[in-house]
Amino acid sequence: MNVLAYGPGAWLVELPDGDPLGYAAALARRQHPDVAELVPAARTVLVRVRVGASAADLAPWLAAVEPDVVASGDPPPGEVVEIPVSYDGEDLDHVAAATGLGVDEVVARHAGGRYRCAFCGFAPGFAYLRGLDPALELPRRSTPRTRVPAGAVAIADSYAAVYPSASPGGWHLIGRTAVTLWDPGRDPPALVRPGTAVRFVVAP
């Protein structure tokens, strides 16, 4: 763990071999009065300090916190976001060929996964979901698309995701959903946030 100054009012905690989501959960559970915001990412957690508090005083406390274990096990009932998926993405056949699986097996493995949002980024509401079956792990497309439609269900590397809005993208598109991932008029706007458990289900 490395605790690095990030301007006058924040710390960037690097966890190259740890679990940023678990570390953020441990910080949130301890509820330090000088912590204003936590932003987990793939290997880091940004800790923003409350205005008027001493950032320097917070560093030793941050370095002493051990991450919680939050990425495994079943979430409590009622705390899973279910996303119905029509598995008809334009890359579905390619994913099947590249992984050596049949299309039905790709769908079964994707829908059978237990996912949890590790962090959000790239675009508002874009949640990086851990829990993808290792058999489905593929690198990003060599040539990104200039436009991916909102609701596209995709996989890349060890993550699954749903595009919350139309945007460029280089992930493999395996399906689509009508669920709205990002709605500025909703409180909170993001349907899936760090720590949220997600389950994909085959749409009827």
C-alpha positions in Angstrom: 0.0 0.0 0.0 1.3 3.5 -0.9 -0.4 6.6 0.4 0.4 9.5 -1.9 -0.5 13.2 -1.6 -3.0 14.2 -4.2 -3.1 18.0 -4.0 -3.7 19.8 -0.7 -7.0 18.1 0.2 -6.8 14.4 -0.8 -4.8 11.2 -0.7 -4.4 8.6 -3.4 -4.0 5.1 -1.9 -2.3 2.6 -4.2 -3.2 -1.0 -3.7 -1.5 -2.8 -6.5 -1.9 -6.3 -4.9 -5.0 -5.5 -2.8 -8.7 -4.9 -3.2 -9.6 -1.2 -3.6 -13.3 -2.0 -3.2 -12.6 -3.8 0.1 -10.3 -1.0 1.2 -12.9 1.7 0.5 -15.5 -0.4 2.3 -13.2 -0.6 5.4 -12.8 3.2 5.3 -16.5 3.8 5.0 -17.3 1.4 7.9 -14.9 3.2 10.2 -16.5 6.6 9.3 -13.5 8.9 10.0 -15.0 12.4 10.5 -12.3 14.0 8.2 -13.1 11.8 5.2 -15.4 13.6 2.8 -15.5 11.2 -0.2 -14.1 7.9 -1.4 -13.5 7.1 -5.0 -12.3 3.5 -5.7 -10.7 2.6 -9.0 -9.0 -0.5 -10.5 -5.9 -0.3 -8.2 -6.4 2.9 -6.1 -8.8 4.7 -3.8 -9.0 8.5 -3.9 -9.7 9.8 -0.4 -10.9 13.4 -0.3 -10.5 15.2 3.0 -13.2 17.4 4.6 -12.7 21.1 4.0 -10.9 22.6 7.0 -9.4 19.2 8.1 -5.7 18.4 8.1 -4.8 16.1 5.3 -1.5 15.3 6.9 -3.2 14.0 10.1 -5.2 11.5 8.0 -2.3 9.7 6.3 -1.2 7.5 9.2 -4.8 6.3 9.7 -5.2 5.5 6.0 -2.0 3.5 6.1 -3.2 1.4 9.0 -6.6 0.3 7.6 -6.9 -3.2 6.4 -9.3 -3.9 3.5 -12.6 -5.7 4.1 -13.4 -8.8 2.2 -16.4 -7.8 0.1 -16.0 -9.3 -3.3 -17.0 -12.8 -2.5 -20.1 -14.5 -1.1 -23.8 -13.8 -1.7 -25.1 -10.3 -1.1 -28.0 -9.8 1.3 -31.5 -10.4 -0.2 -32.9 -7.4 -2.0 -29.5 -5.8 -2.6 -28.9 -7.3 -6.1 -29.6 -5.2 -9.2 -31.1 -7.5 -11.9 -30.5 -6.6 -15.5 -32.5 -8.5 -18.1 -30.5 -9.0 -21.3 -31.4 -9.9 -24.8 -28.3 -11.8 -25.9 -28.1 -10.8 -29.5 -25.0 -8.6 -29.6 -23.1 -8.2 -32.8 -19.9 -9.7 -31.2 -21.6 -12.7 -29.7 -20.5 -15.1 -32.4 -17.0 -13.7 -32.3 -16.8 -14.2 -28.6 -18.0 -17.8 -29.0 -15.4 -18.5 -31.6 -12.5 -16.7 -29.7 -13.3 -18.6 -26.5 -14.0 -21.9 -28.1 -17.4 -22.0 -26.6 -20.8 -22.3 -28.2 -23.1 -19.3 -28.2 -25.4 -20.9 -25.7 -22.5 -21.6 -23.4 -21.3 -18.0 -23.6 -24.8 -16.8 -22.6 -25.0 -19.3 -19.8 -21.6 -18.4 -18.4 -22.3 -14.7 -18.6 -25.8 -14.9 -17.1 -24.5 -17.3 -14.4 -21.9 -15.0 -13.0 -22.1 -13.2 -9.7 -21.0 -9.6 -10.3 -20.1 -6.7 -8.1 -19.3 -3.2 -9.2 -15.6 -2.6 -8.5 -15.6 1.1 -9.6 -17.1 3.5 -12.1 -15.4 5.5 -14.8 -15.1 6.3 -18.5 -18.6 7.8 -18.6 -21.2 8.7 -16.0 -22.9 5.5 -14.8 -20.4 3.2 -16.5 -19.8 0.4 -13.9 -16.9 -2.0 -14.1 -18.3 -5.3 -12.9 -16.0 -8.0 -11.5 -17.1 -11.6 -11.5 -16.8 -12.5 -15.2 -16.2 -16.2 -15.9 -12.5 -16.5 -16.7 -13.4 -18.5 -19.9 -15.0 -15.3 -21.3 -12.0 -13.0 -20.7 -10.9 -11.4 -23.9 -8.8 -8.3 -24.6 -10.5 -5.3 -25.9 -11.2 -5.0 -29.6 -8.2 -4.0 -31.7 -10.4 -1.3 -33.4 -12.9 0.4 -31.1 -16.3 1.4 -32.4 -17.0 5.1 -32.9 -20.5 4.6 -31.4 -21.9 2.0 -29.1 -25.6 2.4 -28.2 -26.9 2.9 -24.7 -27.9 -0.3 -23.1 -25.2 -2.4 -24.9 -24.1 -5.3 -22.6 -20.4 -5.9 -23.1 -17.3 -7.7 -21.8 -13.6 -7.0 -22.0 -10.5 -8.2 -20.1 -11.9 -9.5 -16.7 -14.9 -7.1 -16.6 -18.5 -7.0 -17.7 -20.4 -3.7 -18.2 -23.5 -2.0 -19.6 -22.9 1.2 -21.7 -25.1 3.8 -19.9 -25.1 6.1 -22.9 -24.1 6.1 -26.5 -20.4 6.6 -26.8 -17.3 5.2 -28.5 -16.1 1.9 -27.1 -13.8 -1.1 -27.6 -15.6 -3.8 -25.6 -17.2 -6.9 -27.1 -21.0 -6.5 -27.4 -22.9 -9.6 -26.5 -26.4 -8.3 -25.8 -28.6 -5.3 -24.9 -30.8 -4.2 -22.0 -33.6 -1.7 -21.7 -32.5 -0.9 -18.1 -31.4 2.8 -17.6 -28.0 2.8 -15.9 -27.7 6.6 -15.6 -30.5 9.0 -15.1 -29.7 12.6 -13.9 -33.2 12.9 -12.6 -32.9 9.9 -10.3 -31.4 10.0 -6.8 -28.8 8.7 -7.0 -28.4 9.0 -10.8 -26.3 5.8 -11.1 -28.2 2.6 -10.8 -25.0 0.7 -10.1 -22.4 2.1 -7.8 -19.1 0.7 -6.3 -20.0 -2.3 -4.2 -23.4 -2.9 -5.8 -24.1 -6.6 -6.6 -25.4 -7.3 -10.1 -27.0 -10.3 -11.8 -27.7 -10.6 -15.5 -30.8 -12.6 -16.5 -31.9 -13.8 -19.9 -34.7 -11.5 -21.1 -37.9 -13.4 -22.0 
